[in-house]
Amino acid sequence: MFGDVYAHRRVFVTGHTGFKGSWLTLWLLDLGAEVTGYSLGPPTEPSLFEAAGIGRVEAERARGAGRFTDVRADVRDRRSLGQALEMAGPEIVFHLAAQPLVRRSYAEPHLTYETNVMGTVNLLEEVRALAASGRGPRAVVNVTSDKCYENAETGHAHVEGDPLGGFDPYSSSKGCSELVTAAYRRSFFSAPGMPRVATARAGNVLGGGDWGQDRILPDCARALSVGVPVEVRNPGAVRPWQHVLESLSGYLWLSANLWRGAAEAGDKAGAFDGAWNFGPGAECNVTVREVVELFTNEWGGGQWRPAPGAAQQPNEADLLVLDAGKAERELGWRAAWSVAEAVAAAAHWYAEFYRGARPDALLTHCRADIAAYCDAAARSGAAWASSEVQA
Ligand SMILES: NC(=O)c1ccc[n+]([C@@H]2O[C@H](COP(=O)([O-])OP(=O)(O)OC[C@H]3O[C@@H](n4cnc5c(N)ncnc54)[C@H](O)[C@@H]3O)[C@@H](O)[C@H]2O)c1
């Protein structure tokens, strides 16, 4: 998988205690990478990081898992970040640490910009310093969001060249993080031998172990686990649904190509630098109601009802759609799971958690999800699953 780029590779992941970061750390360790995570503590209680014992995966080195170093510190603290990067000497960096909640960004805009914008500046500055000493990483992937685009709410599927923007502080902080990354790339990282830097834009993702605020699947799992109906705020709203492993396969494949590209003497142009959308297919744009019904079926029964004051009508106006055509054409990446498969995987994970499964059982479950997803990706013809590096 991923052209065997990750075995014994030193990889630095910010935000490793979060939902996406936990899945990414597990996947990297199982690919044999030497991972340094840099992050504050898990942002939710419960959390995937603690529930599945992600921090203990390295104890399984005998079965091929890579080495894991868990650094708990703040991306706003440039000195700590620099020291951790210096210690880790990474070859590949994934930047996921962020304040990722729209609602919290209204309450704490300053914290959101400080974390999401200055956190990115701090990371790129420290990467620049490492590169100047000849110890820079070859590949950096900054994880932003589909919300980085100026959303005219026309239903137009955004392509990478569309104007950036963002209405609320969170969305605009991700647009800013994109602009900062582009400026650093043009100003400091365009010469041969410098780190190759890309940004990855995906929408909201779902999957086992997410307890993020205002997310429908955690709401479903919490309600069904105590036998009460799920209260649904926007049953008619159409959303693009994507499993977390879809976006992570995009990040991993993008950085594998950046890494290989940077290793090629002829890659003066930095073929994979720039911005990339990793969105689901159009068939994954379905209503919240359909997703809740898929979830309750997979759970084995349960009721839902509109929350008091919930909108009843289909609502596509605020649908944010990504066009992933560039990733398909140039990376051979494609979405592999239908919305039904994605929701089923998540529902089974939550059901196991709420039945009281122990961390090792949940970890096994995560690995089974990764294996099933890899099979689906190989069947769909995704280039990363067939080991062909395109660079
Ligand atoms: N989950 C989604 O649906 C989604 C969609 C689009 C983009 N994203 C982006 O993906 C990334 C990961 O999102 P997630 O859902 O896993 O979020 P999460 O809240 O689960 O995890 C965020 C991580 O960042 C860390 N963090 C927060 N502030 C920090 C700071 N000041 N210093 C160091 N670490 C800090 C947290 O400790 C945690 O490890 C974020 O950049 C987010 O904006 C997520």
The ligand as an SDF file (V2000), in Angstrom:
LIG
                    3D

 44 48  0  0  0  0  0  0  0  0999 V2000
  -13.5910   15.8570   11.4620 N   0  0  0  0  0  0  0  0  0  0  0  0
  -14.0040   16.4470   10.3440 C   0  0  0  0  0  0  0  0  0  0  0  0
  -15.0990   16.1610    9.8750 O   0  0  0  0  0  0  0  0  0  0  0  0
  -13.1210   17.4370    9.6230 C   0  0  0  0  0  0  0  0  0  0  0  0
  -13.5630   17.9880    8.4030 C   0  0  0  0  0  0  0  0  0  0  0  0
  -12.7220   18.8560    7.7070 C   0  0  0  0  0  0  0  0  0  0  0  0
  -11.4870   19.2010    8.2350 C   0  0  0  0  0  0  0  0  0  0  0  0
  -11.1110   18.6830    9.4590 N   0  0  0  0  0  0  0  0  0  0  0  0
   -9.7860   19.0670    9.9610 C   0  0  0  0  0  0  0  0  0  0  0  0
   -9.0770   17.8970   10.3140 O   0  0  0  0  0  0  0  0  0  0  0  0
   -8.2550   18.1600   11.4400 C   0  0  0  0  0  0  0  0  0  0  0  0
   -8.5460   17.1490   12.5250 C   0  0  0  0  0  0  0  0  0  0  0  0
   -9.9260   17.2560   12.8930 O   0  0  0  0  0  0  0  0  0  0  0  0
  -10.6000   16.3000   13.9630 P   0  0  0  0  0  0  0  0  0  0  0  0
  -12.0210   16.1340   13.6070 O   0  0  0  0  0  0  0  0  0  0  0  0
   -9.7600   15.1130   14.1810 O   0  0  0  0  0  0  0  0  0  0  0  0
  -10.5370   17.2430   15.2480 O   0  0  0  0  0  0  0  0  0  0  0  0
  -10.3780   16.8530   16.7800 P   0  0  0  0  0  0  0  0  0  0  0  0
  -10.9770   17.9830   17.5650 O   0  0  0  0  0  0  0  0  0  0  0  0
  -10.8650   15.4840   17.0420 O   0  0  0  0  0  0  0  0  0  0  0  0
   -8.7980   16.8620   16.9760 O   0  0  0  0  0  0  0  0  0  0  0  0
   -8.0570   18.0600   17.0090 C   0  0  0  0  0  0  0  0  0  0  0  0
   -6.6540   17.7460   17.4850 C   0  0  0  0  0  0  0  0  0  0  0  0
   -5.9250   18.9710   17.5490 O   0  0  0  0  0  0  0  0  0  0  0  0
   -5.3660   19.0870   18.8520 C   0  0  0  0  0  0  0  0  0  0  0  0
   -5.2490   20.4980   19.1990 N   0  0  0  0  0  0  0  0  0  0  0  0
   -6.2140   21.4250   19.3000 C   0  0  0  0  0  0  0  0  0  0  0  0
   -5.6780   22.6190   19.6430 N   0  0  0  0  0  0  0  0  0  0  0  0
   -4.3330   22.4190   19.7480 C   0  0  0  0  0  0  0  0  0  0  0  0
   -3.2410   23.2480   20.0600 C   0  0  0  0  0  0  0  0  0  0  0  0
   -3.4050   24.5440   20.3480 N   0  0  0  0  0  0  0  0  0  0  0  0
   -2.0070   22.7020   20.0850 N   0  0  0  0  0  0  0  0  0  0  0  0
   -1.8060   21.3840   19.8290 C   0  0  0  0  0  0  0  0  0  0  0  0
   -2.8290   20.5520   19.5170 N   0  0  0  0  0  0  0  0  0  0  0  0
   -4.0640   21.0760   19.4880 C   0  0  0  0  0  0  0  0  0  0  0  0
   -6.3000   18.3360   19.7720 C   0  0  0  0  0  0  0  0  0  0  0  0
   -5.6690   17.9930   20.9940 O   0  0  0  0  0  0  0  0  0  0  0  0
   -6.5940   17.1270   18.8780 C   0  0  0  0  0  0  0  0  0  0  0  0
   -5.5460   16.2120   18.9490 O   0  0  0  0  0  0  0  0  0  0  0  0
   -8.5100   19.6090   11.8240 C   0  0  0  0  0  0  0  0  0  0  0  0
   -7.5250   20.4160   11.2360 O   0  0  0  0  0  0  0  0  0  0  0  0
   -9.8550   19.8920   11.2240 C   0  0  0  0  0  0  0  0  0  0  0  0
  -10.0380   21.2610   10.9740 O   0  0  0  0  0  0  0  0  0  0  0  0
  -11.8840   17.8120   10.1470 C   0  0  0  0  0  0  0  0  0  0  0  0
  1  2  1  0
  2  3  2  0
  2  4  1  0
  4  5  1  0
  4 44  2  0
  5  6  2  0
  6  7  1  0
  7  8  2  0
  8  9  1  0
  8 44  1  0
  9 10  1  0
  9 42  1  0
 10 11  1  0
 11 12  1  0
 11 40  1  0
 12 13  1  0
 13 14  1  0
 14 15  2  0
 14 16  1  0
 14 17  1  0
 17 18  1  0
 18 19  2  0
 18 20  1  0
 18 21  1  0
 21 22  1  0
 22 23  1  0
 23 24  1  0
 23 38  1  0
 24 25  1  0
 25 26  1  0
 25 36  1  0
 26 27  1  0
 26 35  1  0
 27 28  2  0
 28 29  1  0
 29 30  1  0
 29 35  2  0
 30 31  1  0
 30 32  2  0
 32 33  1  0
 33 34  2  0
 34 35  1  0
 36 37  1  0
 36 38  1  0
 38 39  1  0
 40 41  1  0
 40 42  1  0
 42 43  1  0
M  CHG  2   8   1  16  -1
M  END
$$$$
